[in-house]
Amino acid sequence: MFYVYILSSRSGRLCAGTTRHIGRRLQQCQEEAVPDCTHKRQIDRLLLLETFRQSSGAAAREGQLNRCTLTEKLELIRAANPKFNDLAQTIQS
């Protein structure tokens, strides 16, 4: 499985990405182990998660999300996660 996600900081910054190992990716964010956008912006909450069987589908979706405006991303999150709960609590590593 491949996962496409949107992470958020408490200040409202959003970061979209893709991974094969969502549990490990979330742990990296929490530990700030990878010097990427999540580390620089202190992004730590999982707000949207989509699954794909093929990497090509996940990569295409990540590209779509990265081209979305902030308003469009918030609409997607609101549709799937209306209370903006941290979905990381539902992930089993």
Backbone bond lengths (Angstrom), bond angles and torsions (degrees), N, CA, C in turn:
res aa  C-N    CA-C-N  psi(-1)  N-CA   C-N-CA  omega(-1)  CA-C   N-CA-C  phi
1 M - - - 1.443 - - 1.533 109.77 -
2 F 1.294 114.32 149.25 1.459 122.35 174.98 1.521 107.23 -120.83
3 Y 1.301 116.25 142.40 1.457 121.53 -176.73 1.526 110.59 -119.85
4 V 1.307 115.48 136.00 1.458 122.60 171.68 1.519 105.79 -113.17
5 Y 1.322 115.99 134.20 1.460 119.85 -172.85 1.515 111.38 -137.34
6 I 1.317 114.47 160.43 1.465 121.32 166.47 1.521 106.15 -125.02
7 L 1.312 114.94 124.24 1.461 122.66 176.51 1.520 108.56 -106.59
8 S 1.329 115.55 156.23 1.463 120.60 -178.53 1.515 110.60 -139.12
9 S 1.323 114.93 153.95 1.462 120.99 170.69 1.523 107.74 -100.78
10 R 1.297 116.71 167.52 1.460 119.98 177.94 1.528 111.65 -65.15
11 S 1.318 116.62 -23.13 1.467 120.07 178.88 1.532 112.26 -81.97
12 G 1.347 117.00 -5.89 1.458 120.10 176.25 1.510 115.82 102.06
13 R 1.309 118.62 1.25 1.467 120.98 176.83 1.522 108.61 -67.86
14 L 1.334 117.07 143.25 1.456 122.50 178.99 1.518 110.32 -121.49
15 C 1.317 115.67 145.88 1.460 121.62 178.74 1.525 107.88 -141.15
16 A 1.334 117.73 122.15 1.462 122.55 177.44 1.517 108.87 -99.13
17 G 1.330 115.21 147.93 1.452 119.26 178.99 1.510 111.43 -162.54
18 T 1.323 115.35 179.50 1.461 121.94 178.26 1.518 109.14 -137.38
19 T 1.336 115.80 148.88 1.458 121.64 -179.68 1.516 109.93 -158.02
20 R 1.296 116.50 160.03 1.473 121.14 172.00 1.516 110.41 -93.25
21 H 1.324 117.06 -19.83 1.466 121.61 -173.67 1.522 109.28 -126.30
22 I 1.323 116.84 84.47 1.461 120.42 -173.84 1.529 111.95 -64.72
23 G 1.321 117.81 -38.14 1.465 119.80 178.33 1.517 111.97 -61.02
24 R 1.321 116.42 -44.81 1.466 121.04 178.88 1.530 110.46 -65.90
25 R 1.336 117.09 -40.18 1.468 120.26 -179.91 1.522 111.22 -62.70
26 L 1.331 116.44 -42.72 1.464 119.85 178.65 1.519 111.19 -64.63
27 Q 1.323 116.46 -38.98 1.464 120.16 177.67 1.527 110.59 -63.61
28 Q 1.322 117.37 -41.24 1.462 121.01 177.35 1.524 111.08 -59.93
29 C 1.331 116.37 -40.46 1.469 120.56 179.16 1.521 110.67 -64.66
30 Q 1.331 115.97 -44.32 1.458 119.88 -178.91 1.520 111.54 -64.15
31 E 1.315 115.95 -38.06 1.470 120.61 -178.96 1.523 112.40 -87.72
32 E 1.343 116.75 -3.67 1.459 122.53 -176.04 1.525 110.69 51.63
33 A 1.349 114.90 43.21 1.457 121.83 -174.18 1.528 113.65 -82.45
34 V 1.330 117.58 -19.03 1.461 120.81 -177.15 1.527 108.89 -116.96
35 P 1.325 117.07 122.53 1.476 119.56 -179.49 1.525 111.57 -76.70
36 D 1.325 116.76 79.83 1.456 122.11 179.36 1.522 109.21 -132.69
37 C 1.326 116.65 -162.20 1.469 119.23 -176.72 1.520 111.77 -61.68
38 T 1.337 118.07 -33.11 1.458 119.12 -179.05 1.525 111.25 -68.99
39 H 1.312 116.65 -33.79 1.463 120.84 179.17 1.530 110.90 -72.13
40 K 1.315 116.42 -47.35 1.469 120.85 -177.32 1.522 112.58 -64.27
41 R 1.329 116.15 -34.36 1.464 120.20 -174.70 1.522 113.33 -103.18
42 Q 1.315 116.97 7.00 1.465 123.10 -179.96 1.527 111.61 53.28
43 I 1.312 114.27 48.33 1.454 121.13 -179.84 1.524 108.63 -86.86
44 D 1.336 115.36 130.65 1.453 117.31 -173.01 1.529 116.27 -147.20
45 R 1.332 118.80 2.10 1.463 120.12 -177.88 1.527 110.88 -117.41
46 L 1.313 116.98 132.14 1.459 122.85 178.09 1.523 108.56 -88.59
47 L 1.331 116.32 116.51 1.462 120.27 -177.58 1.523 113.90 -108.52
48 L 1.320 117.53 -24.30 1.462 120.67 -179.41 1.518 108.46 -143.77
49 L 1.330 116.32 136.86 1.461 121.29 179.12 1.520 108.79 -141.34
50 E 1.319 116.44 126.58 1.459 122.94 177.32 1.523 108.16 -126.52
51 T 1.322 117.31 144.82 1.461 120.99 -178.83 1.524 110.50 -112.90
52 F 1.337 114.72 147.58 1.458 122.78 -179.94 1.522 108.77 -138.87
53 R 1.304 115.73 147.08 1.469 120.47 178.20 1.527 111.76 -82.07
54 Q 1.328 116.79 -29.19 1.458 120.45 -176.48 1.527 110.93 -119.50
55 S 1.323 115.03 146.12 1.457 120.04 -179.87 1.523 111.86 -63.34
56 S 1.328 117.22 -32.51 1.462 119.70 -178.48 1.530 111.18 -64.20
57 G 1.325 117.34 -39.58 1.464 120.99 177.35 1.517 111.76 -66.24
58 A 1.332 115.81 -41.24 1.464 120.20 179.09 1.521 110.93 -66.03
59 A 1.318 116.68 -42.64 1.468 120.31 -179.98 1.526 111.22 -64.61
60 A 1.325 115.92 -40.47 1.469 119.41 178.68 1.526 110.67 -64.33
61 R 1.335 116.65 -42.44 1.464 120.10 179.91 1.523 111.02 -66.09
62 E 1.325 117.69 -41.25 1.461 120.17 177.26 1.530 109.98 -59.26
63 G 1.320 116.75 -42.25 1.458 120.42 177.51 1.519 111.91 -60.55
64 Q 1.338 116.77 -41.64 1.463 120.69 176.85 1.525 110.45 -60.71
65 L 1.325 116.19 -47.02 1.465 119.93 -178.49 1.522 111.70 -63.11
66 N 1.308 116.63 -39.07 1.464 119.65 -179.46 1.528 112.29 -69.36
67 R 1.321 117.11 -22.14 1.465 120.54 176.29 1.533 112.24 -88.22
68 C 1.325 117.39 -11.71 1.472 121.08 179.34 1.524 110.81 -70.10
69 T 1.310 115.00 150.15 1.466 119.92 172.60 1.522 108.62 -75.57
70 L 1.310 115.87 167.07 1.460 120.33 176.68 1.524 110.47 -57.71
71 T 1.322 116.99 -43.11 1.463 121.45 179.78 1.523 111.04 -60.83
72 E 1.316 117.28 -42.94 1.468 120.81 179.29 1.525 111.25 -64.89
73 K 1.333 117.13 -41.30 1.464 120.07 177.72 1.521 110.76 -63.46
74 L 1.313 116.66 -42.24 1.464 119.76 179.40 1.528 111.13 -64.37
75 E 1.329 117.84 -36.13 1.462 121.10 176.74 1.527 111.06 -64.41
76 L 1.334 117.03 -41.60 1.462 121.01 177.39 1.523 111.21 -62.73
77 I 1.319 115.60 -44.97 1.464 120.22 179.24 1.522 109.97 -62.78
78 R 1.322 116.44 -46.86 1.463 121.37 -178.45 1.531 111.61 -59.68
79 A 1.322 117.53 -36.67 1.466 121.33 179.84 1.528 111.69 -67.52
80 A 1.330 116.99 -37.51 1.466 121.11 -177.17 1.520 113.56 -94.29
81 N 1.315 116.68 -26.01 1.465 122.01 -172.98 1.535 108.21 -143.97
82 P 1.340 117.61 71.55 1.471 121.46 -170.85 1.527 115.31 -57.36
83 K 1.313 117.51 -28.40 1.471 120.04 -178.60 1.522 112.40 -94.63
84 F 1.326 116.39 3.76 1.467 121.73 -179.88 1.529 111.20 54.43
85 N 1.336 115.69 40.12 1.462 120.48 177.45 1.525 109.87 -69.85
86 D 1.322 115.91 153.18 1.456 120.98 175.26 1.524 107.21 -77.92
87 L 1.318 117.01 108.60 1.456 122.12 -176.84 1.523 113.19 -74.88
88 A 1.312 116.98 -8.40 1.468 120.13 178.74 1.522 110.91 -59.72
89 Q 1.316 116.88 -27.48 1.464 121.21 -179.70 1.536 111.02 -65.90
90 T 1.319 117.92 -20.23 1.465 121.90 -178.12 1.527 112.78 -95.43
91 I 1.323 117.32 -3.67 1.457 122.50 -176.81 1.521 109.84 -91.28
92 Q 1.316 115.33 132.75 1.461 119.65 173.95 1.515 108.03 -106.72
93 S 1.301 116.69 126.92 1.473 121.53 -176.29 1.512 112.26 -65.83
